[in-house]
Amino acid sequence: MLLIAGLCIGCANAWHWVAQQDKAMHDEPEAYKSEDKKEDKKDE
């Protein structure tokens, strides 16, 4: 019983962490994105 409860809590924790990281990636300010594009052009 405790094994199943731990598995459910672990899955919920992982889901929360992935959702948080996904939100952080998509909420990057535009300034960072434009700097990344400038660096990519320099490499070419």
N, CA, C and O of each residue as an XYZ file, in Angstrom:
176
protein
N       0.824     -1.204      0.000
C       0.000      0.000      0.000
C       0.870      1.272      0.000
O       0.626      2.208     -0.762
N       1.878      1.278      0.865
C       2.762      2.450      0.918
C       3.580      2.589     -0.358
O       3.920      3.702     -0.760
N       3.897      1.471     -0.996
C       4.637      1.515     -2.252
C       3.827      2.227     -3.324
O       4.367      3.044     -4.070
N       2.564      1.930     -3.407
C       1.676      2.567     -4.389
C       1.517      4.049     -4.074
O       1.521      4.882     -4.980
N       1.379      4.379     -2.801
C       1.251      5.787     -2.403
C       2.526      6.552     -2.761
O       2.453      7.675     -3.259
N       3.684      5.958     -2.515
C       4.950      6.599     -2.848
C       5.109      6.790     -4.347
O       5.614      7.816     -4.801
N       4.679      5.805     -5.106
C       4.742      5.902     -6.559
C       3.849      7.037     -7.063
O       4.250      7.801     -7.941
N       2.669      7.142     -6.522
C       1.749      8.217     -6.930
C       2.307      9.587     -6.561
O       2.238     10.521     -7.359
N       2.851      9.708     -5.375
C       3.426     10.986     -4.946
C       4.642     11.332     -5.808
O       4.821     12.488     -6.190
N       5.471     10.342     -6.114
C       6.640     10.576     -6.957
C       6.245     11.013     -8.356
O       6.867     11.910     -8.926
N       5.222     10.391     -8.911
C       4.759     10.777    -10.248
C       4.194     12.193    -10.243
O       4.446     12.971    -11.164
N       3.434     12.522     -9.211
C       2.869     13.871     -9.108
C       3.982     14.902     -8.964
O       3.908     15.982     -9.549
N       5.009     14.575     -8.192
C       6.141     15.479     -8.008
C       6.889     15.676     -9.322
O       7.252     16.800     -9.667
N       7.122     14.595    -10.053
C       7.812     14.695    -11.345
C       6.984     15.503    -12.332
O       7.531     16.329    -13.063
N       5.687     15.281    -12.364
C       4.807     16.029    -13.268
C       4.858     17.515    -12.949
O       4.924     18.346    -13.855
N       4.828     17.849    -11.666
C       4.889     19.251    -11.242
C       6.219     19.875    -11.664
O       6.240     21.004    -12.155
N       7.323     19.159    -11.478
C       8.645     19.681    -11.831
C       8.762     19.897    -13.341
O       9.276     20.927    -13.778
N       8.296     18.946    -14.133
C       8.359     19.075    -15.593
C       7.502     20.248    -16.058
O       7.921     21.004    -16.935
N       6.315     20.412    -15.488
C       5.449     21.527    -15.858
C       6.115     22.859    -15.506
O       6.027     23.824    -16.265
N       6.772     22.902    -14.363
C       7.455     24.129    -13.929
C       8.614     24.459    -14.876
O       8.789     25.617    -15.255
N       9.396     23.465    -15.255
C      10.516     23.691    -16.162
C      10.032     24.094    -17.554
O      10.639     24.947    -18.201
N       8.948     23.486    -18.011
C       8.385     23.816    -19.315
C       7.909     25.268    -19.332
O       8.129     25.987    -20.306
N       7.259     25.690    -18.257
C       6.791     27.072    -18.156
C       7.983     28.031    -18.139
O       7.933     29.087    -18.771
N       9.036     27.682    -17.436
C      10.218     28.542    -17.361
C      10.880     28.669    -18.734
O      11.365     29.742    -19.090
N      10.902     27.588    -19.498
C      11.512     27.648    -20.836
C      10.703     28.534    -21.769
O      11.274     29.269    -22.574
N       9.387     28.472    -21.671
C       8.548     29.221    -22.597
C       8.318     30.665    -22.165
O       7.821     31.472    -22.950
N       8.672     30.995    -20.935
C       8.486     32.356    -20.441
C       9.778     33.167    -20.488
O       9.881     34.196    -19.820
N      10.773     32.716    -21.272
C      12.021     33.463    -21.381
C      11.749     34.843    -21.969
O      10.949     34.967    -22.897
N      12.394     35.871    -21.453
C      12.232     37.205    -22.043
C      12.746     37.228    -23.489
O      13.649     36.470    -23.843
N      12.182     38.074    -24.291
C      12.553     38.164    -25.703
C      14.016     38.580    -25.872
O      14.644     38.213    -26.864
N      14.564     39.332    -24.929
C      15.957     39.787    -25.030
C      16.905     38.601    -25.090
O      17.857     38.605    -25.870
N      16.653     37.586    -24.274
C      17.513     36.408    -24.293
C      17.392     35.667    -25.618
O      18.389     35.188    -26.157
N      16.185     35.574    -26.137
C      15.979     34.860    -27.391
C      16.701     35.559    -28.542
O      17.305     34.894    -29.384
N      16.646     36.889    -28.587
C      17.312     37.609    -29.676
C      18.827     37.499    -29.549
O      19.519     37.441    -30.565
N      19.358     37.470    -28.334
C      20.800     37.293    -28.144
C      21.238     35.919    -28.622
O      22.308     35.782    -29.214
N      20.426     34.904    -28.375
C      20.753     33.554    -28.838
C      20.814     33.513    -30.356
O      21.690     32.858    -30.921
N      19.901     34.199    -31.021
C      19.890     34.206    -32.480
C      21.127     34.914    -33.026
O      21.695     34.499    -34.036
N      21.542     35.993    -32.347
C      22.741     36.709    -32.781
C      23.979     35.827    -32.648
O      24.849     35.843    -33.519
N      24.061     35.061    -31.566
C      25.203     34.174    -31.375
C      25.214     33.064    -32.414
O      26.282     32.659    -32.872
N      24.040     32.566    -32.792
C      23.963     31.513    -33.814
C      24.486     32.022    -35.149
O      25.159     31.285    -35.869
N      24.186     33.269    -35.489
C      24.650     33.834    -36.758
C      26.166     34.033    -36.745
O      26.817     33.904    -37.781
N      26.727     34.345    -35.580
C      28.177     34.523    -35.472
C      28.923     33.209    -35.728
O      30.021     33.205    -36.284
N      28.313     32.104    -35.317
C      28.951     30.795    -35.470
C      29.049     30.364    -36.921
O      29.920     29.566    -37.268
N      28.188     30.868    -37.761
C      28.148     30.420    -39.156
C      29.238     31.005    -40.001
O      29.320     30.711    -41.193
